[in-house]
């Protein structure tokens, strides 16, 4: 039983990183896992995209039958009414879950849907604080918002400030250079209209600061909300940055990031700052290490290797 709950929890972690309510599910037949799924309602814009329903669909497809009479379902959260109905109608035998859902649960809380109809499903609540804490921390992360639209920071040589619409020409000047954006994970801009569109997003999202030198924008740094279960329940943000190629090699980015990091820890009171770089971006690697970040994981995005680091307030 524990190994199946572990698999369901791993599925929940996947959905946490996607910014979805972290719920994972596995379906087992004859002591073999035949389906795994996690919540994808937001990412797929699908009201039926709950972990249990997605897993049931996979299991039915694999077994080539809608009748899952000898199957057991393991899920990290008490099923809602919709999922309970799908479980009943697919004839699943046993359901095991780790956390109670007082608002939307339809097995223990609100109604006993597994005993209302012809097919009876046996339900087992196996409490696991880890599963419930994951959901609690996700919503804590979700509700913690920051606004950098009025933040202005000064260093010896630079000014960090919110972007303005009139910055579009400076922005396009460095964003159009091939190889600059690619190091940060985005394609160089083909035309100024692309820069205008992205600049509008920067201003609207209130999470990107322009890096200015002598009244000219030479780069940017973003302070982005991400969902990382490694730091669940803490105040954390991920920073991403880019600098005009004409200003490489003079220590400008280290200078800007030191000031920003000091502000994020001392004023905003973040607990953790995340940052990452593609494995081929040695310049960024050297910058990150020089600022005292510690490596903690490697992941892949569209086939490209990303090394991720973190820095804590007390370090």
N, C-alpha and C positions, 0 to 999 in steps of 0.2 A: 504493500500500500504506500509506504513512504517513497519508494522510487517513482511511483506514478504522480504523487503530489509534487515531487521535485521537478518532474518534467513539466507539470502544469505551471509551477512557479517560474520556470525558465521561460515559458511562453508568456507569462505575465510581464516578465522583465523586458521582453521584446517589445511589447505594446507600450510599456512605460516610455521607452526611448522614442517612440513615435508620437508622444503627446496624447495618447489614448488612455482612458481609464484602464489600469493594469489588471486584466483578467485573463487567465490562461486555462486551457481545457485539454484533456486527453481522453480518448476512448479506448478501452481495452477489451479484447476478446481472447479467451483461452490463454490468459497471461501474456498476451502480446499487444503492443500498442499498434492500433490500426489507423489512428487519426490524432493529429495535434492541431491546435488553432489558438489564436489570441484575438482579442477584441480589435476590430477594424472599422467600427462604425463611422468615425470621423474621417479617416483617411480614404475610405471608399464612398463616403457620403451615402451610406446604406443603413437604414434603420434596422435591418435584419442582420447587420454585421457583428452580432454578439459571438463570443468565443464558442459557446455551446452549439449554436446553430451552424456555424462554419465547420465545427468538428463533426457534427451529425451529417452534414452534406458530404464531407470527405469520406466518412465511414461508409455511408450508403453507396457512394460511388465505387469505393474499393470492393465492397461485398456484393455489389450489383443487386441490392435489395433495400427497400425502405424499412424492412423489419430488422431491428437490431436487438432482438429478444434476449440474446445471451450476452449482451455487451454491458460493461460497466463504464460509467462516466465519472471522471475526476475533474473538479473545477475549483478554482481558488475562492470563489464567492458564491453565496447562495443564489440559485437561479431566480431570475425575474419571472413574471407571469408568462411572457412570450416564450422564453426559453423552456420554462416548465411545460408549457403546452407542446412544444416541439419534442421534448423528452418523452412525454406521455404518448404522443402520436407516433413516435418512432419505436415504441415498445421497449425502450431501454430498461434493463433489469434493476440495476442499482446505481444510485448517485451518491458520491462522496464530495463534501465541500468543506473548505477550511475557515471561511469567515461568514458571519451573519450580515444580512443586508436589511436593516430595520425599516428602511423607507420603501424599498422596491422588491424585497424578497417575497417569494411566493411558495415557499416550502415549509419553513418554520414561522416566519413572520408574515403577517397580513392574511395569509390563507394557506391551507394545507392542500395545494392543488394536486399533489400526487395521489391523494385518496378520494378524489371527487368523481372520478370517471371509471369506465369499465376496466381499463388497464391500470393496475396499481404499481407504483414505483417505490421501491424501498429507498429511503433517504438516511444518510449517516452524516451527522455534523461532527467532523474531527477538527477540533479547534487548533489553529496555528496562528499565533500572534504575528508571525512574519508576513503572512498573506494579508491580514487586515491592516498592518502597519504600512505595507506598501501602498495600499489604496489611500489611507489617511495622508501619507506623505506626498502622494501624487497631487491631491487636491490642495495641500499646503503649498506645494511648488507652483501649482496652476494659478493660485490667487495672489502670489507675491509678485507684484508688478513694480517696475521702475520707470521713471521718466527723466530723460537726459536733455530735454528740449531747452532747459535754461542753465545748463552746466557750462561754465567757462573755466579753463585751467591754463595756467601760464608756466612755462619753463624758461630757462635762460635764453633759448633761441626760438621757441615755438609757442603757438597759441592753439589750444584745443577748444573748439566751440561748436555749437550746432550748425548744420548746413543751412545755407540760404539758396533761394532759387537762382540768384545771380552767380553762384559758384559753378554753374553748369559748364562754363567754358574752361575753367581750370580743371574741373573734374574730367571732362572729356579729353583734355590734353594728355593726361597720364593714363586714363582708362583705355584709350585707343591703341596704346603701344602693345604690340604682341609680346606675350611672355610675362607681362606684369600681372594681369588678372589671373592668368592661368596658374601662377604660383599660389594664388589664394583660392583657387577652385572655381573661378568664373571666366568666361571667355571675354577677350578684349572687345571693346565696343566698336561696332562697325560704323556707327554714325552718331551724331550728337542727339538725335531723338531717343536713342537707347539710353544715353546718359541722363537726359531729362526725365525719362520714365523712372529710372532707378533712383535718381535724386529725389523725386517726389515721394517714393517709398521711404527713403531715409528720413525725410522730414515728417511724414505721417507716422512712422513707427516709433519715433523719438528715442532711438537706441543706437544712433551712429553719430560720432563727432568728426568734424573736419579737422585735419592737421594743417595749420597755416604757418607760413614763414614769410615775413616781410609783406603781409597782406595778400599772399598768394597761397591757395590751397594746394598742398603737395601730397596729400594722402588722407587716409581715413582710418578710424578705428571703431569697430562695432562692439557693443556690450549686449550680447544676445541671450534671451531666455532659451534654455535647452532643458531637456528632461533626461537626467542621468541617474539611474538608481544607485550608483556608487555614492552619490551625495544627497540622497533623498532626505528630506526634512531639514536640510541646511539652507542657508541663504547663499546661492551661488549663481554665477553667470559665466558665459564663455565669451572670450574676446577674440575678435578676428580683425586683421589689419592689412593695409596695403600702402605702399609708398611709391611715389613717382621714381622711375628709373634714374632720373637725373640727380636724385638725392641719395642714392645708395652709397654705402661705405663711409658715411660721415657720423654715424651714431645717432641720427635723428629719431629713428624708431625706438631705440632703447630709451632715449630721453623722454619721448612722449609716453611710452608705456610705464616707465617708472612713476611719472606724475599721476597717470590714470590709476595705477595699482594702489598708490598711496591714498588717493581719493576714495576708491572703492572699499578699501579696508577701514580707513580712519573716519570717513564721513558717512558713507552708505552702510557701513558695518557688514559687508559681505563676510561670510565664513570661508568661502572657497572661490577661487578664480580658475577657470579652465582655459586651456589653449591647445591648439594642435597644428600640425604641419604635414604636408605630403612628404613622403620619405625622400623625394628628390629635391626638396626645398632646403638646401643646406644653410642658406642665409637666415631663414626663419628659425631653423634649429639652433643656430648659434645665438640668435637674439633671445630665444626662450631660455636656453640654458644659462646665459649671462644674467638673466633676471631671477634666477634661483628656483625655477619651476622643477618639479620632479615628474619623471615619466611614470605613468600608471597603466596605460593600456594601448593596444594597437587594434585598429579596426579597418574595414575596407569600405570604400564608397565608390560605386560604379567601377569596381575592379582596381581602384587605386588605394595604395596603402597610406593610412593616416596614423601618425604617432601622436598620442594625446598626453598632456601634462596637467598638473594642478599645483596651486600654491595656496597655502592656508594663511589666515590672518596672524596666527601666532608663530609663523615660521620666521 
